[in-house]
Amino acid sequence: MRLQSTAVLAGLVWATATGAVLAHHSFAMFDAEHPIVVTGTVKEFRFVSPHTLLILEVKGADGVAKEWMLEGGAPGLLVRDGMNGKSLKPGDEITAKINPLHSGAEGGSYQPQQLKFKDGRPVVAPR
């Protein structure tokens, strides 16, 4: 009976931990069905785990610049796509096709292949 109780308890702990990990890596807050294109200037690029972060200053139709927080994949995934911590620098002007936040707030998720410099060069080489 004690072995069975221990096994059930261990199973519950594993299921709880696994659920938290999966929930953390969810991109459900982003609208993948309605991507948009934003153009702006890189304010900051954080090549950190668990997800990279790109802060982009984007001017709206009214001419007012707002900071857009764009979340990317883990650094290891971006490295496989040809990106590194020095791929983007403050001041770089880029265009990004992103999956915006469902909430409508300034933000979204990006993929390295969907980032281009102002002159049209891709941030990462095409595969």
C-alpha positions in Angstrom: 0.0 0.0 0.0 2.8 2.4 0.9 4.5 1.7 -2.5 1.3 2.4 -4.3 0.7 5.7 -2.4 4.2 6.8 -3.2 3.7 6.0 -6.9 0.5 8.0 -7.0 2.1 10.9 -5.2 5.1 10.9 -7.6 2.7 10.7 -10.6 0.8 13.7 -9.3 3.9 15.7 -8.7 5.2 14.8 -12.2 1.9 15.8 -13.9 1.7 19.1 -12.0 5.3 20.0 -13.0 4.8 18.9 -16.6 1.6 21.0 -16.8 3.4 24.1 -15.5 6.3 23.7 -18.0 3.9 23.3 -20.9 1.8 26.2 -19.8 4.8 28.4 -19.5 5.8 27.7 -23.1 2.4 28.4 -24.5 2.1 31.0 -27.3 -1.7 31.0 -27.0 -1.8 34.7 -26.2 -0.7 35.4 -29.8 -3.0 35.5 -32.8 -1.3 33.2 -35.4 -4.4 33.4 -37.6 -4.0 37.2 -38.3 -0.3 38.1 -38.6 0.6 41.7 -39.1 3.7 43.6 -40.3 5.3 46.2 -38.1 8.3 48.5 -39.0 10.4 50.1 -36.3 13.7 50.6 -34.6 15.3 48.1 -32.3 15.5 49.5 -28.8 16.7 46.3 -27.2 17.3 42.7 -28.1 17.6 40.2 -25.2 19.0 36.9 -26.2 17.9 35.1 -23.0 16.2 32.0 -21.8 13.5 30.8 -21.8 12.4 33.2 -24.6 14.2 35.9 -26.4 12.7 39.4 -26.3 12.8 42.1 -29.0 11.7 45.6 -28.0 10.9 47.6 -31.1 9.9 51.3 -31.3 7.1 51.5 -33.8 5.5 54.7 -35.0 1.8 54.6 -35.3 -0.4 56.3 -38.0 -0.5 59.3 -35.6 3.3 59.6 -35.6 3.6 58.6 -32.0 6.3 56.0 -31.3 5.3 53.1 -29.0 7.4 50.2 -27.6 6.3 46.8 -28.9 7.4 43.8 -26.9 8.0 40.9 -29.3 8.7 37.4 -27.9 10.7 34.9 -29.8 11.8 31.3 -29.2 14.5 30.1 -26.9 18.1 31.1 -27.8 18.9 27.5 -28.8 16.1 27.5 -31.3 17.1 30.9 -32.8 20.8 29.7 -33.1 19.6 26.8 -35.2 17.8 29.4 -37.4 21.1 31.4 -37.8 20.5 34.1 -35.2 22.6 35.0 -32.3 22.8 37.7 -29.5 24.4 40.2 -31.9 22.1 39.7 -34.9 20.1 42.8 -33.9 21.5 45.9 -32.3 19.9 49.1 -30.9 19.2 51.4 -33.7 18.7 48.7 -36.4 15.6 49.5 -38.4 13.6 46.4 -39.2 10.3 45.1 -40.6 8.8 42.1 -38.8 5.8 39.9 -39.7 4.5 39.0 -36.3 1.6 37.3 -34.6 0.0 40.1 -32.6 -1.4 39.8 -29.1 -5.0 38.8 -28.9 -5.6 41.7 -26.5 -4.7 44.3 -29.1 -1.8 45.6 -26.9 1.5 46.5 -28.6 3.2 43.2 -28.8 3.4 39.8 -30.4 5.6 36.9 -31.3 8.3 36.8 -34.0 10.1 34.2 -36.0 13.7 34.9 -37.2 12.8 34.1 -40.8 10.1 36.9 -40.7 12.6 39.7 -39.8 14.2 42.0 -42.4 16.4 45.0 -42.2 15.2 48.3 -43.7 17.1 47.6 -46.9 15.2 44.3 -47.4 18.1 42.0 -46.3 16.9 39.1 -44.1 18.2 39.1 -40.5 18.9 35.4 -41.0 19.9 33.7 -44.2 17.0 31.8 -45.9 17.1 28.0 -45.4 
